[in-house]
Amino acid sequence: MDSTIKLVSYTYDEDELGRDIKSDPIETEILGEILGITRTEWRAAGQNNVNADIMFKTKILNYNGEKEAIVNGEKRVIYRTYTPPDSDDIELYLKYEGGVYEKN
């Protein structure tokens, strides 16, 4: 495992009218391995109109349900996860979202 990505999460506060206000992004850099998408995964994702991009393999302890990631400065969305049986790893499947991620 020799690559890093940043997982992006948010907290929510309530304003004086009771509306949820999203915080600035909280970025957590994690270590893992960037892998390509298999042909089978690419085809299955494409049938669901998902632009599958990469798979990132990391230890399950690094992942807390985040839905966004930053890979080489570009925003990605985590569209599915998979934990192999009898493993402490998790596979994060990411799709390209377009544009460059800019922290506020």
C-alpha positions as CSV (number, residue, x, y, z in Angstrom):
1,M,0.0,0.0,0.0
2,D,1.8,3.0,-1.3
3,S,-0.7,5.6,-2.4
4,T,-2.8,8.1,-0.6
5,I,-6.2,9.7,-1.1
6,K,-8.2,12.2,1.0
7,L,-11.6,11.1,2.2
8,V,-14.0,14.1,2.6
9,S,-16.6,14.3,5.3
10,Y,-18.8,17.1,6.7
11,T,-20.5,18.0,10.0
12,Y,-23.9,19.7,10.2
13,D,-25.0,22.5,12.5
14,E,-28.4,24.0,12.9
15,D,-29.0,27.7,12.2
16,E,-31.5,29.8,14.2
17,L,-34.3,28.7,11.8
18,G,-33.6,25.0,12.4
19,R,-32.0,24.4,9.0
20,D,-29.0,22.2,8.6
21,I,-25.9,24.0,7.7
22,K,-23.0,22.0,6.2
23,S,-19.5,22.6,7.5
24,D,-16.4,23.2,5.5
25,P,-15.0,19.9,4.2
26,I,-13.0,17.8,6.6
27,E,-10.3,16.0,4.8
28,T,-8.6,12.8,6.1
29,E,-5.6,11.5,4.2
30,I,-5.5,7.7,4.2
31,L,-2.9,5.1,2.9
32,G,-3.9,2.4,0.5
33,E,-3.5,1.2,-3.1
34,I,-5.0,2.7,-6.2
35,L,-6.1,0.0,-8.6
36,G,-7.8,0.0,-11.9
37,I,-11.5,-1.0,-12.5
38,T,-12.0,-4.5,-13.9
39,R,-13.8,-4.8,-17.2
40,T,-16.7,-6.5,-15.4
41,E,-17.0,-3.6,-12.9
42,W,-16.8,-1.0,-15.6
43,R,-19.5,-2.7,-17.6
44,A,-21.8,-3.2,-14.6
45,A,-21.3,0.4,-13.5
46,G,-21.9,1.7,-17.0
47,Q,-25.3,-0.2,-17.2
48,N,-26.3,2.0,-14.2
49,N,-25.0,5.2,-15.8
50,V,-22.0,5.3,-13.5
51,N,-18.6,6.5,-14.9
52,A,-16.5,4.0,-12.9
53,D,-12.9,5.3,-12.5
54,I,-10.7,3.7,-9.9
55,M,-10.8,1.2,-7.0
56,F,-8.9,2.1,-3.8
57,K,-8.0,-0.7,-1.4
58,T,-7.3,0.3,2.2
59,K,-7.7,-1.1,5.7
60,I,-11.3,-1.0,6.9
61,L,-10.3,1.0,9.9
62,N,-9.5,4.0,7.6
63,Y,-13.1,4.2,6.2
64,N,-16.0,5.8,8.1
65,G,-18.7,5.9,5.5
66,E,-17.5,8.9,3.6
67,K,-19.1,9.5,0.2
68,E,-16.5,11.8,-1.4
69,A,-12.8,11.5,-2.0
70,I,-10.0,13.6,-3.6
71,V,-7.5,11.7,-5.8
72,N,-4.6,13.8,-7.2
73,G,-6.6,17.0,-6.7
74,E,-9.8,15.8,-8.4
75,K,-13.1,15.1,-6.7
76,R,-14.4,11.5,-6.9
77,V,-17.6,10.0,-5.4
78,I,-17.5,6.7,-3.7
79,Y,-20.4,4.8,-5.3
80,R,-19.9,1.4,-3.6
81,T,-17.7,-0.5,-1.2
82,Y,-16.8,-4.1,-0.8
83,T,-15.2,-5.9,2.1
84,P,-13.8,-9.3,1.0
85,P,-14.6,-12.2,3.4
86,D,-12.1,-12.8,6.2
87,S,-10.3,-9.6,5.4
88,D,-9.5,-6.4,7.2
89,D,-9.4,-4.5,3.9
90,I,-12.1,-2.6,2.1
91,E,-12.4,-1.7,-1.5
92,L,-13.7,1.7,-2.3
93,Y,-15.1,2.1,-5.9
94,L,-14.9,5.7,-7.1
95,K,-16.4,7.5,-10.0
96,Y,-15.2,10.6,-11.7
97,E,-17.3,13.6,-10.7
98,G,-15.6,16.3,-12.9
99,G,-13.8,19.4,-12.0
100,V,-11.1,20.2,-9.6
101,Y,-11.8,20.1,-5.9
102,E,-11.3,23.4,-4.1
103,K,-11.4,23.7,-0.3
104,N,-13.3,26.8,0.9
